[in-house]
Amino acid sequence: MRHLFACLGVGTCLLLSACGGDSGPATISDLVPSPDVAWEDKGPAILDGCRSGTTFTEAWACVYGDPASDRTVVLWGDSHAMQFTPPLVKLAEERGWRLVTMFRGNCLTADVEYRPACDAWRSNAMERIESEQPEMVITATDTGNGYALWQDGVRLTREASEPLLRQAYARTLRRLQKATGGRPDSVVVIRDLPRADFRPPDCLLEHPEDLPACNFKGYRKNPPGFDLAAARKVKGVQLVDPSEIVCPGGTCNAARDGMVVYRDTTHISSTYAETLADWLGEQVDSLP
């Protein structure tokens, strides 16, 4: 079922604006990227070959910002971490960081047996992170239904997997803390974003003259999410929640300020993600 919202009058439009800015241009023709190709707007990690293939166990990495900097920041995770590459690349360039990125789609970073190739990639990536001795590690993960675990050869339900995922992700966060020297706020978890139960770009194509008709009430699967639960459990981990700016007041814009926001049901577009640089910079100001 879609949860859609439209501007029903001046008062309503003003309320939406106060919650999160302009819902976007009046028509679809001004949007960037074009909704029909928004699914391709995945950012530099894809273009630069920085995401490990699904059959590979090597932790492919790319370096952005200042390669010679003595301040290394690592961005690590699945595609839900990869979507934050654009704002972090911008911050690395502005602040003189050496930003190392490592991603693998549909691969669990929580410290638990999941799939052999994925588990090997996670182990290799963690060893690379530890060898980097970074000032900060930023990570994010999908908290949806894909990460159902196996136990004694039987696949558990996602509900049964949740407490195990919380424990496993907490183990990962503690190991990352050790890799950064245990400094407070040196491990940052970006909370998984609310989801849409339809594809926002498709909705925009269906409503080219009425873009606010595609605004939606974001929801979370398996709330509050094993990322949030684990981050709250491990002392010294910093949790940042982009939903407060992406979906202010719980309402997510399909388009805002001339940009497609969500490129599919769970990821934001690279074009929009880059605009989060200032906000994200404020969240990680412990590393100027």
Backbone as CSV, one residue per row, in Angstrom:
resi,resn,N_x,N_y,N_z,CA_x,CA_y,CA_z,C_x,C_y,C_z
1,MET,0.850,-1.203,0.000,0.000,0.000,0.000,0.879,1.245,0.000
2,ARG,0.568,2.172,-0.871,1.355,3.392,-0.917,0.856,4.385,0.113
3,HIS,1.809,5.081,0.699,1.476,6.172,1.607,1.904,7.455,0.914
4,LEU,1.020,8.081,0.180,1.378,9.232,-0.632,0.792,10.496,-0.044
5,PHE,1.501,11.590,-0.270,1.061,12.880,0.233,1.148,13.907,-0.879
6,ALA,0.190,14.764,-0.955,0.198,15.813,-1.961,-0.036,17.156,-1.289
7,CYS,0.329,18.211,-1.994,0.034,19.553,-1.511,-1.443,19.821,-1.763
8,LEU,-2.212,19.873,-0.685,-3.651,20.071,-0.821,-4.039,21.530,-0.726
9,GLY,-3.090,22.368,-0.468,-3.354,23.790,-0.329,-2.112,24.486,0.152
10,VAL,-2.165,25.801,0.259,-0.985,26.555,0.644,-0.482,26.134,2.013
11,GLY,-1.394,25.931,2.960,-0.975,25.561,4.301,-0.204,24.264,4.330
12,THR,-0.693,23.275,3.589,-0.021,21.981,3.571,1.342,22.093,2.936
13,CYS,1.443,22.805,1.850,2.739,22.956,1.193,3.732,23.653,2.105
14,LEU,3.287,24.622,2.826,4.177,25.311,3.738,4.646,24.380,4.842
15,LEU,3.756,23.494,5.294,4.135,22.550,6.324,5.200,21.605,5.824
16,LEU,5.056,21.096,4.607,6.059,20.218,4.047,7.387,20.939,3.898
17,SER,7.330,22.179,3.489,8.555,22.943,3.323,9.256,23.128,4.657
18,ALA,8.471,23.405,5.716,9.072,23.611,7.020,9.706,22.340,7.535
19,CYS,9.177,21.175,7.124,9.711,19.910,7.603,10.960,19.489,6.853
20,GLY,11.132,19.957,5.613,12.295,19.438,4.916,12.630,20.120,3.627
21,GLY,12.172,21.295,3.391,12.561,21.998,2.193,11.573,21.799,1.071
22,ASP,11.866,22.405,-0.047,11.032,22.355,-1.226,10.924,20.941,-1.741
23,SER,9.713,20.522,-2.112,9.522,19.172,-2.629,10.069,19.024,-4.029
24,GLY,10.502,20.093,-4.663,11.104,19.984,-5.981,10.419,20.879,-6.987
25,PRO,10.841,20.767,-8.244,10.272,21.602,-9.289,8.838,21.186,-9.596
26,ALA,8.162,22.019,-10.374,6.751,21.763,-10.653,6.546,20.561,-11.552
27,THR,7.505,20.284,-12.432,7.341,19.186,-13.376,8.588,18.316,-13.421
28,ILE,8.446,17.182,-14.067,9.500,16.182,-14.104,10.693,16.578,-14.982
29,SER,10.462,17.477,-15.922,11.489,17.781,-16.920,12.743,18.407,-16.325
30,ASP,12.622,19.015,-15.140,13.770,19.680,-14.527,14.576,18.784,-13.588
31,LEU,14.150,17.561,-13.386,14.788,16.714,-12.380,16.130,16.148,-12.842
32,VAL,17.057,16.063,-11.892,18.355,15.445,-12.099,18.563,14.417,-10.985
33,PRO,18.903,13.167,-11.339,18.884,12.612,-12.692,17.455,12.454,-13.196
34,SER,17.309,12.184,-14.466,15.985,11.911,-14.998,15.450,10.645,-14.322
35,PRO,14.202,10.628,-13.879,13.678,9.460,-13.166,13.804,8.149,-13.920
36,ASP,13.786,8.190,-15.253,13.856,6.939,-15.995,15.242,6.301,-15.949
37,VAL,16.262,7.061,-15.534,17.612,6.490,-15.399,18.160,6.672,-13.982
38,ALA,17.294,7.054,-13.048,17.749,7.324,-11.683,18.383,6.100,-11.036
39,TRP,17.929,4.909,-11.412,18.472,3.691,-10.814,19.964,3.534,-11.084
40,GLU,20.471,4.211,-12.128,21.891,4.129,-12.474,22.751,5.121,-11.683
41,ASP,22.126,6.038,-10.964,22.869,7.114,-10.297,23.429,6.608,-8.967
42,LYS,24.475,5.767,-9.059,25.014,5.081,-7.892,26.318,5.686,-7.375
43,GLY,26.882,6.644,-8.109,28.037,7.354,-7.590,29.383,6.810,-8.002
44,PRO,30.455,7.420,-7.484,31.815,7.131,-7.944,32.295,5.722,-7.630
45,ALA,31.783,5.104,-6.582,32.270,3.769,-6.227,32.036,2.774,-7.355
46,ILE,30.902,2.888,-8.023,30.610,2.014,-9.155,31.465,2.409,-10.353
47,LEU,31.511,3.699,-10.640,32.258,4.172,-11.803,33.745,3.863,-11.686
48,ASP,34.276,3.899,-10.461,35.711,3.686,-10.250,36.065,2.231,-9.950
49,GLY,35.078,1.340,-9.981,35.357,-0.070,-9.736,35.743,-0.384,-8.312
50,CYS,35.108,0.312,-7.362,35.487,0.166,-5.955,34.647,-0.852,-5.197
51,ARG,33.679,-1.467,-5.838,32.830,-2.447,-5.164,33.257,-3.847,-5.551
52,SER,33.571,-4.671,-4.568,33.978,-6.046,-4.838,32.826,-6.806,-5.486
53,GLY,33.142,-7.592,-6.496,32.118,-8.375,-7.163,31.550,-9.454,-6.259
54,THR,30.347,-9.907,-6.574,29.656,-10.853,-5.699,30.310,-12.229,-5.661
55,THR,31.220,-12.518,-6.583,31.918,-13.804,-6.563,33.346,-13.665,-6.047
56,PHE,33.724,-12.459,-5.635,35.097,-12.206,-5.198,35.168,-12.096,-3.678
57,THR,36.286,-12.485,-3.135,36.511,-12.375,-1.695,37.520,-11.287,-1.351
58,GLU,38.240,-10.785,-2.371,39.204,-9.709,-2.130,38.471,-8.424,-1.761
59,ALA,39.058,-7.671,-0.858,38.474,-6.397,-0.439,39.001,-5.286,-1.343
60,TRP,38.330,-5.093,-2.478,38.739,-4.020,-3.379,38.568,-2.685,-2.675
61,ALA,39.499,-1.787,-2.901,39.456,-0.489,-2.231,39.806,0.621,-3.203
62,CYS,39.228,1.786,-2.953,39.597,3.008,-3.662,39.983,4.055,-2.637
63,VAL,40.834,4.977,-3.047,41.282,6.050,-2.163,40.886,7.387,-2.776
64,TYR,40.253,8.230,-1.977,39.819,9.556,-2.406,40.409,10.609,-1.469
65,GLY,40.265,11.862,-1.853,40.795,12.942,-1.033,42.284,13.107,-1.246
66,ASP,43.028,13.189,-0.158,44.483,13.382,-0.214,45.177,12.049,0.067
67,PRO,45.718,11.383,-0.953,46.359,10.076,-0.740,47.549,10.129,0.208
68,ALA,48.143,11.307,0.371,49.327,11.437,1.222,48.983,11.880,2.646
69,SER,47.708,12.064,2.941,47.305,12.561,4.253,47.621,11.546,5.345
70,ASP,47.919,12.049,6.537,48.145,11.166,7.682,46.850,10.922,8.450
71,ARG,45.728,11.429,7.931,44.416,11.192,8.540,43.600,10.310,7.600
72,THR,43.474,9.048,7.959,42.756,8.092,7.125,41.369,7.839,7.703
73,VAL,40.374,7.907,6.835,38.988,7.583,7.170,38.572,6.434,6.270
74,VAL,37.918,5.439,6.843,37.440,4.291,6.073,35.923,4.325,6.013
75,LEU,35.384,4.135,4.820,33.944,3.933,4.628,33.770,2.499,4.161
76,TRP,33.019,1.701,4.927,32.970,0.257,4.696,31.545,-0.268,4.858
77,GLY,31.165,-1.204,3.989,29.869,-1.842,4.148,29.289,-2.349,2.848
78,ASP,27.982,-2.527,2.851,27.272,-2.977,1.660,26.814,-1.764,0.860
79,SER,25.846,-1.948,-0.017,25.412,-0.833,-0.864,24.779,0.293,-0.057
80,HIS,24.302,0.001,1.149,23.706,1.040,1.982,24.778,1.932,2.601
81,ALA,26.001,1.447,2.647,27.143,2.296,3.006,27.661,3.016,1.771
82,MET,27.686,2.311,0.644,28.233,2.871,-0.599,27.504,4.137,-1.031
83,GLN,26.205,4.237,-0.717,25.449,5.398,-1.164,25.914,6.699,-0.508
84,PHE,26.711,6.594,0.558,27.225,7.796,1.219,28.640,8.158,0.753
85,THR,29.096,7.521,-0.312,30.398,7.881,-0.872,30.449,9.336,-1.342
86,PRO,29.459,9.838,-2.098,29.574,11.212,-2.617,29.800,12.281,-1.539
87,PRO,29.008,12.313,-0.447,29.276,13.361,0.543,30.603,13.175,1.264
88,LEU,31.030,11.927,1.446,32.291,11.707,2.143,33.489,12.011,1.257
89,VAL,33.364,11.779,-0.041,34.428,12.201,-0.960,34.580,13.723,-0.914
90,LYS,33.454,14.402,-0.901,33.490,15.870,-0.830,34.149,16.333,0.467
91,LEU,33.798,15.701,1.586,34.410,16.061,2.865,35.901,15.751,2.869
92,ALA,36.281,14.614,2.285,37.704,14.257,2.231,38.502,15.291,1.458
93,GLU,37.928,15.771,0.364,38.616,16.782,-0.437,38.702,18.111,0.307
94,GLU,37.656,18.465,1.037,37.641,19.726,1.775,38.545,19.691,3.005
95,ARG,38.607,18.551,3.673,39.301,18.467,4.952,40.673,17.800,4.868
96,GLY,41.043,17.362,3.675,42.350,16.755,3.510,42.473,15.365,4.076
97,TRP,41.359,14.619,4.098,41.415,13.238,4.552,41.929,12.330,3.446
98,ARG,42.424,11.195,3.838,42.647,10.062,2.935,41.475,9.115,3.161
99,LEU,40.539,9.101,2.235,39.326,8.302,2.376,39.491,6.979,1.641
100,VAL,39.420,5.876,2.380,39.511,4.529,1.811,38.109,3.913,1.836
101,THR,37.643,3.451,0.676,36.306,2.863,0.606,36.391,1.391,0.223
102,MET,35.541,0.574,0.859,35.437,-0.852,0.550,33.978,-1.277,0.650
103,PHE,33.461,-1.866,-0.425,32.050,-2.245,-0.472,31.871,-3.604,-1.123
104,ARG,30.803,-4.269,-0.729,30.338,-5.479,-1.416,28.831,-5.547,-1.236
105,GLY,28.107,-5.539,-2.328,26.655,-5.550,-2.263,26.115,-6.832,-1.660
106,ASN,25.041,-6.704,-0.891,24.367,-7.858,-0.283,25.321,-8.708,0.558
107,CYS,26.212,-8.048,1.245,27.189,-8.761,2.060,27.157,-8.213,3.482
108,LEU,26.980,-9.101,4.411,26.802,-8.737,5.809,28.137,-8.409,6.465
109,THR,28.210,-7.252,7.128,29.434,-6.880,7.841,29.384,-7.281,9.312
110,ALA,28.225,-7.709,9.782,28.129,-8.223,11.150,28.945,-9.502,11.267
111,ASP,29.581,-9.685,12.407,30.524,-10.784,12.632,29.774,-12.084,12.931
112,VAL,29.269,-12.721,11.854,28.521,-13.964,11.999,28.558,-14.696,10.665
113,GLU,28.489,-16.025,10.700,28.479,-16.789,9.461,27.228,-16.463,8.653
114,TYR,27.458,-16.164,7.374,26.344,-15.799,6.501,26.441,-16.574,5.194
115,ARG,27.399,-16.205,4.351,27.701,-16.938,3.131,29.212,-17.003,3.008
116,PRO,29.770,-18.145,2.585,31.227,-18.308,2.599,32.006,-17.193,1.903
117,ALA,31.622,-16.838,0.682,32.367,-15.797,-0.046,32.235,-14.450,0.651
118,CYS,31.052,-14.173,1.156,30.824,-12.912,1.868,31.627,-12.874,3.166
119,ASP,31.644,-13.998,3.884,32.384,-14.055,5.139,33.876,-13.855,4.899
120,ALA,34.381,-14.415,3.803,35.797,-14.250,3.467,36.099,-12.800,3.122
121,TRP,35.194,-12.172,2.369,35.384,-10.748,2.038,35.395,-9.910,3.310
122,ARG,34.465,-10.176,4.215,34.405,-9.410,5.455,35.701,-9.553,6.241
123,SER,36.226,-10.776,6.308,37.480,-11.001,7.026,38.629,-10.248,6.374
124,ASN,38.701,-10.293,5.051,39.771,-9.586,4.336,39.643,-8.073,4.501
125,ALA,38.414,-7.578,4.450,38.198,-6.142,4.617,38.588,-5.694,6.021
126,MET,38.240,-6.493,7.021,38.580,-6.125,8.391,40.093,-6.099,8.585
127,GLU,40.797,-7.053,7.997,42.262,-7.048,8.088,42.840,-5.807,7.413
128,ARG,42.245,-5.398,6.294,42.714,-4.183,5.611,42.466,-2.959,6.491
129,ILE,41.306,-2.905,7.124,40.996,-1.773,8.002,41.989,-1.709,9.154
130,GLU,42.273,-2.848,9.753,43.208,-2.872,10.878,44.612,-2.457,10.443
131,SER,45.004,-2.819,9.246,46.328,-2.424,8.755,46.396,-0.932,8.458
132,GLU,45.265,-0.316,8.144,45.231,1.118,7.845,45.384,1.968,9.107
133,GLN,45.009,1.419,10.275,45.000,2.170,11.527,44.319,3.537,11.336
134,PRO,43.060,3.517,10.919,42.383,4.772,10.565,42.034,5.636,11.765
135,GLU,41.881,6.902,11.499,41.395,7.829,12.513,39.911,7.600,12.780
136,MET,39.187,7.168,11.734,37.749,6.981,11.855,37.287,5.918,10.870
137,VAL,36.299,5.121,11.279,35.629,4.178,10.385,34.148,4.532,10.369
138,ILE,33.624,4.705,9.177,32.203,4.998,8.992,31.584,3.807,8.289
139,THR,30.485,3.306,8.821,29.874,2.116,8.252,28.363,2.232,8.276
140,ALA,27.732,1.461,7.409,26.273,1.396,7.346,25.902,0.045,6.783
141,THR,24.675,-0.381,7.031,24.243,-1.694,6.574,22.754,-1.712,6.280
142,ASP,22.381,-2.564,5.363,20.970,-2.844,5.118,20.422,-3.588,6.332
143,THR,19.255,-3.193,6.799,18.624,-3.878,7.931,17.323,-4.553,7.520
144,GLY,17.150,-4.751,6.214,15.924,-5.356,5.711,15.896,-6.859,5.880
145,ASN,15.116,-7.506,5.048,14.883,-8.935,5.214,15.930,-9.821,4.558
146,GLY,16.860,-9.234,3.807,17.826,-10.040,3.078,18.789,-10.810,3.959
147,TYR,19.113,-10.264,5.125,20.130,-10.878,5.968,19.535,-11.854,6.985
148,ALA,18.855,-12.873,6.483,18.407,-13.972,7.338,19.559,-14.952,7.482
149,LEU,19.833,-15.385,8.695,21.001,-16.203,8.990,20.697,-17.697,8.895
150,TRP,21.770,-18.463,8.902,21.681,-19.918,8.898,22.159,-20.439,10.243
151,GLN,21.529,-21.521,10.702,21.944,-22.137,11.952,21.746,-23.651,11.831
152,ASP,22.839,-24.408,12.002,22.794,-25.866,11.893,22.194,-26.316,10.567
153,GLY,22.558,-25.605,9.497,22.102,-25.980,8.174,20.691,-25.566,7.837
154,VAL,20.042,-24.856,8.738,18.664,-24.412,8.516,18.632,-22.895,8.487
155,ARG,17.949,-22.353,7.484,17.861,-20.896,7.415,16.794,-20.394,8.379
156,LEU,17.200,-19.461,9.220,16.297,-18.884,10.195,15.387,-17.859,9.537
157,THR,14.287,-17.573,10.170,13.467,-16.456,9.730,14.217,-15.171,10.027
158,ARG,13.833,-14.097,9.357,14.488,-12.821,9.624,14.231,-12.390,11.064
159,GLU,13.049,-12.678,11.578,12.728,-12.323,12.960,13.631,-13.058,13.940
160,ALA,13.856,-14.343,13.691,14.727,-15.122,14.570,16.187,-14.694,14.441
161,SER,16.545,-14.145,13.289,17.925,-13.700,13.065,18.245,-12.395,13.778
162,GLU,17.233,-11.590,14.065,17.456,-10.234,14.566,18.328,-10.175,15.820
163,PRO,18.035,-10.930,16.885,18.899,-10.827,18.072,20.330,-11.286,17.804
164,LEU,20.504,-12.256,16.911,21.842,-12.708,16.551,22.584,-11.633,15.763
165,LEU,21.867,-10.939,14.886,22.473,-9.862,14.114,22.896,-8.706,15.014
166,ARG,22.095,-8.402,16.008,22.447,-7.329,16.944,23.744,-7.659,17.678
167,GLN,23.862,-8.894,18.151,25.079,-9.304,18.844,26.277,-9.301,17.906
168,ALA,26.069,-9.804,16.684,27.167,-9.901,15.721,27.644,-8.525,15.265
169,TYR,26.713,-7.604,15.052,27.105,-6.260,14.615,27.822,-5.527,15.744
170,ALA,27.420,-5.784,16.975,28.123,-5.191,18.113,29.568,-5.698,18.155
171,ARG,29.779,-6.990,17.847,31.152,-7.514,17.801,31.968,-6.801,16.728
172,THR,31.350,-6.576,15.581,32.030,-5.846,14.509,32.417,-4.445,14.959
173,LEU,31.505,-3.751,15.608,31.776,-2.381,16.037,32.900,-2.335,17.071
174,ARG,32.939,-3.306,17.959,34.018,-3.336,18.956,35.373,-3.571,18.285
175,ARG,35.388,-4.442,17.291,36.653,-4.688,16.584,37.087,-3.445,15.810
176,LEU,36.143,-2.734,15.234,36.474,-1.490,14.542,37.022,-0.458,15.516
177,GLN,36.469,-0.418,16.722,36.993,0.498,17.728,38.457,0.208,18.033
178,LYS,38.793,-1.064,18.146,40.186,-1.427,18.397,41.080,-0.984,17.248
179,ALA,40.560,-1.096,16.026,41.345,-0.708,14.849,41.646,0.783,14.830
180,THR,40.771,1.592,15.456,40.974,3.041,15.492,41.662,3.495,16.775
181,GLY,42.073,2.553,17.603,42.747,2.917,18.839,41.813,3.185,19.993
182,GLY,40.526,2.896,19.815,39.574,3.041,20.902,39.165,4.459,21.218
183,ARG,39.439,5.396,20.326,39.071,6.788,20.591,37.549,6.957,20.540
184,PRO,36.966,7.753,21.426,35.522,7.993,21.386,35.089,8.584,20.045
185,ASP,33.967,8.147,19.550,33.381,8.639,18.302,34.229,8.334,17.070
186,SER,35.191,7.417,17.189,36.016,7.081,16.033,35.346,6.043,15.133
187,VAL,34.278,5.424,15.618,33.468,4.525,14.806,32.089,5.157,14.675
188,VAL,31.667,5.355,13.432,30.402,6.031,13.146,29.485,5.075,12.394
189,VAL,28.302,4.869,12.916,27.277,4.076,12.245,26.243,5.028,11.652
190,ILE,26.072,4.959,10.340,25.014,5.721,9.681,23.778,4.834,9.650
191,ARG,22.753,5.233,10.332,21.561,4.401,10.442,20.905,4.188,9.082
192,ASP,20.420,2.982,8.877,19.734,2.648,7.634,18.533,3.562,7.434
193,LEU,18.321,3.970,6.188,17.249,4.920,5.870,15.879,4.256,5.828
194,PRO,14.816,5.030,6.043,13.463,4.509,5.827,13.274,4.089,4.373
195,ARG,12.359,3.182,4.161,12.118,2.610,2.842,10.797,3.083,2.262
196,ALA,10.703,2.896,0.950,9.435,3.104,0.250,8.869,1.742,-0.123
197,ASP,7.550,1.617,-0.183,6.965,0.356,-0.623,6.572,0.411,-2.100
198,PHE,7.163,1.347,-2.818,7.027,1.462,-4.266,8.294,2.148,-4.765
199,ARG,8.512,2.162,-6.056,9.711,2.788,-6.609,9.421,4.270,-6.886
200,PRO,9.983,5.175,-6.077,9.703,6.599,-6.267,9.967,7.122,-7.683
201,PRO,11.071,6.737,-8.365,11.257,7.244,-9.733,10.130,6.840,-10.676
202,ASP,9.602,5.616,-10.502,8.480,5.189,-11.343,7.251,6.037,-11.067
203,CYS,7.046,6.351,-9.801,5.911,7.208,-9.443,6.057,8.587,-10.070
204,LEU,7.276,9.122,-10.074,7.503,10.431,-10.681,7.184,10.407,-12.171
205,LEU,7.523,9.302,-12.822,7.197,9.168,-14.244,5.693,9.110,-14.461
206,GLU,4.973,8.570,-13.489,3.519,8.465,-13.598,2.820,9.775,-13.254
207,HIS,3.522,10.671,-12.540,2.933,11.954,-12.119,3.858,13.103,-12.513
208,PRO,4.116,13.278,-13.798,5.103,14.271,-14.238,4.738,15.712,-13.903
209,GLU,3.458,15.991,-13.701,3.030,17.348,-13.395,2.690,17.537,-11.918
210,ASP,2.817,16.479,-11.127,2.430,16.551,-9.719,3.420,15.735,-8.884
211,LEU,4.655,16.200,-8.797,5.709,15.458,-8.121,5.427,15.208,-6.642
212,PRO,4.825,16.164,-5.910,4.549,15.888,-4.491,3.599,14.719,-4.270
213,ALA,2.877,14.289,-5.313,2.013,13.116,-5.173,2.813,11.859,-4.868
214,CYS,4.125,11.920,-5.087,4.980,10.750,-4.862,5.706,10.793,-3.526
215,ASN,5.468,11.817,-2.725,6.034,11.817,-1.381,5.437,10.652,-0.597
216,PHE,6.179,10.116,0.338,5.699,8.922,1.029,6.139,8.904,2.488
217,LYS,5.417,8.110,3.245,5.747,7.897,4.646,6.729,6.746,4.718
218,GLY,7.979,7.044,5.039,8.990,5.998,5.085,8.732,5.011,6.214
219,TYR,9.130,3.774,6.005,8.959,2.762,7.039,10.256,1.969,7.168
220,ARG,10.379,1.243,8.254,11.565,0.426,8.508,11.146,-1.027,8.691
221,LYS,11.886,-1.929,8.060,11.695,-3.342,8.322,12.510,-3.713,9.557
222,ASN,11.969,-4.609,10.353,12.659,-5.109,11.548,13.095,-3.974,12.471
223,PRO,12.177,-3.040,12.773,12.546,-1.898,13.614,12.920,-2.350,15.028
224,PRO,13.817,-1.588,15.702,14.442,-0.353,15.213,15.622,-0.582,14.285
225,GLY,16.009,-1.847,14.070,17.159,-2.157,13.220,18.343,-2.615,14.045
226,PHE,19.019,-3.667,13.573,20.153,-4.172,14.354,21.316,-3.189,14.361
227,ASP,21.368,-2.261,13.392,22.420,-1.250,13.404,22.249,-0.302,14.578
228,LEU,21.025,0.164,14.772,20.727,1.071,15.881,20.934,0.369,17.220
229,ALA,20.420,-0.845,17.333,20.523,-1.577,18.595,21.977,-1.825,18.981
230,ALA,22.792,-2.216,18.010,24.198,-2.501,18.305,24.967,-1.225,18.639
231,ALA,24.698,-0.144,17.894,25.400,1.116,18.146,25.093,1.653,19.539
232,ARG,23.864,1.445,19.990,23.506,1.889,21.339,24.147,1.015,22.410
233,LYS,24.455,-0.215,22.048,25.004,-1.169,23.010,26.495,-0.970,23.229
234,VAL,27.204,-0.522,22.190,28.657,-0.405,22.267,29.034,1.031,22.647
235,LYS,29.585,1.190,23.815,29.953,2.513,24.311,31.003,3.157,23.419
236,GLY,30.792,4.426,23.104,31.765,5.180,22.325,31.504,5.189,20.839
237,VAL,30.529,4.393,20.378,30.167,4.413,18.958,29.226,5.574,18.704
238,GLN,29.461,6.299,17.626,28.621,7.437,17.273,27.578,6.998,16.256
239,LEU,26.325,7.259,16.553,25.224,6.931,15.648,24.701,8.213,15.026
240,VAL,24.630,8.236,13.691,24.033,9.379,13.005,22.846,8.872,12.196
241,ASP,21.788,9.637,12.184,20.541,9.214,11.550,20.166,10.184,10.442
242,PRO,20.462,9.841,9.186,20.150,10.758,8.081,18.677,10.908,7.793
243,SER,17.840,10.090,8.417,16.400,10.219,8.153,15.868,11.568,8.611
244,GLU,16.544,12.192,9.572,16.072,13.490,10.054,16.177,14.565,8.988
245,ILE,17.052,14.356,8.003,17.161,15.332,6.921,16.594,14.787,5.617
246,VAL,16.705,13.459,5.395,16.173,12.872,4.168,14.656,12.747,4.244
247,CYS,14.144,12.384,5.413,12.705,12.194,5.614,12.251,12.957,6.847
248,PRO,12.338,14.272,6.841,11.988,15.054,8.032,10.530,14.856,8.427
249,GLY,10.317,14.636,9.718,8.961,14.417,10.193,8.360,13.109,9.721
250,GLY,9.195,12.222,9.170,8.716,10.940,8.682,8.252,10.946,7.244
251,THR,8.212,12.117,6.611,7.777,12.214,5.220,8.982,12.339,4.300
252,CYS,9.087,11.400,3.371,10.210,11.375,2.434,9.774,11.960,1.100
253,ASN,10.582,12.861,0.565,10.297,13.421,-0.755,10.860,12.508,-1.830
254,ALA,10.074,12.243,-2.835,10.591,11.520,-3.999,11.519,12.426,-4.796
255,ALA,11.208,13.724,-4.807,12.037,14.723,-5.478,12.115,15.954,-4.593
256,ARG,13.283,16.574,-4.593,13.476,17.772,-3.768,14.541,18.647,-4.406
257,ASP,14.278,19.935,-4.458,15.266,20.904,-4.955,15.833,20.513,-6.314
258,GLY,14.973,20.000,-7.189,15.386,19.664,-8.546,16.096,18.336,-8.688
259,MET,16.097,17.515,-7.624,16.801,16.238,-7.658,15.872,15.086,-7.308
260,VAL,16.103,13.939,-7.933,15.467,12.709,-7.489,16.160,12.287,-6.204
261,VAL,15.396,12.051,-5.147,15.986,11.697,-3.855,16.267,10.200,-3.773
262,TYR,15.237,9.390,-3.911,15.397,7.933,-3.855,15.531,7.383,-5.266
263,ARG,16.606,6.615,-5.518,16.775,6.014,-6.850,16.061,4.667,-6.948
264,ASP,15.743,4.066,-5.800,14.913,2.862,-5.751,14.225,2.852,-4.393
265,THR,13.793,1.699,-3.928,13.021,1.673,-2.683,13.856,1.884,-1.430
266,THR,15.188,1.670,-1.517,16.013,1.725,-0.303,17.264,2.585,-0.410
267,HIS,17.617,3.063,-1.613,18.847,3.836,-1.794,18.519,5.247,-2.291
268,ILE,19.322,6.216,-1.838,19.199,7.566,-2.366,20.132,7.728,-3.563
269,SER,19.791,8.666,-4.420,20.604,8.899,-5.615,21.930,9.542,-5.230
270,SER,22.936,9.301,-6.044,24.237,9.913,-5.814,24.146,11.432,-5.883
271,THR,23.344,11.928,-6.813,23.175,13.379,-6.970,22.666,13.999,-5.687
272,TYR,21.633,13.390,-5.097,21.085,13.924,-3.852,22.044,13.678,-2.683
273,ALA,22.660,12.511,-2.647,23.538,12.172,-1.524,24.644,13.207,-1.339
274,GLU,25.178,13.722,-2.435,26.269,14.694,-2.325,25.850,15.940,-1.558
275,THR,24.556,16.283,-1.605,24.090,17.477,-0.897,24.095,17.285,0.614
276,LEU,24.306,16.061,1.080,24.331,15.794,2.517,25.695,16.050,3.134
277,ALA,26.661,16.520,2.341,28.034,16.668,2.828,28.121,17.600,4.040
278,ASP,27.485,18.756,3.975,27.581,19.692,5.096,26.961,19.096,6.356
279,TRP,25.800,18.484,6.192,25.134,17.859,7.349,25.988,16.741,7.935
280,LEU,26.506,15.874,7.070,27.316,14.770,7.554,28.606,15.281,8.184
281,GLY,29.153,16.359,7.619,30.353,16.949,8.197,30.140,17.430,9.615
282,GLU,28.947,17.960,9.880,28.622,18.394,11.243,28.535,17.207,12.196
283,GLN,28.095,16.063,11.685,27.949,14.878,12.533,29.306,14.284,12.908
284,VAL,30.283,14.424,12.036,31.604,13.827,12.292,32.649,14.908,12.532
285,ASP,32.242,15.970,13.203,33.157,17.089,13.408,34.264,16.780,14.405
286,SER,34.251,15.568,14.979,35.367,15.179,15.844,36.642,14.967,15.034
287,LEU,36.477,14.871,13.694,37.647,14.758,12.819,37.572,15.881,11.789
288,PRO,38.092,17.063,12.115,37.987,18.216,11.197,38.852,18.034,9.964
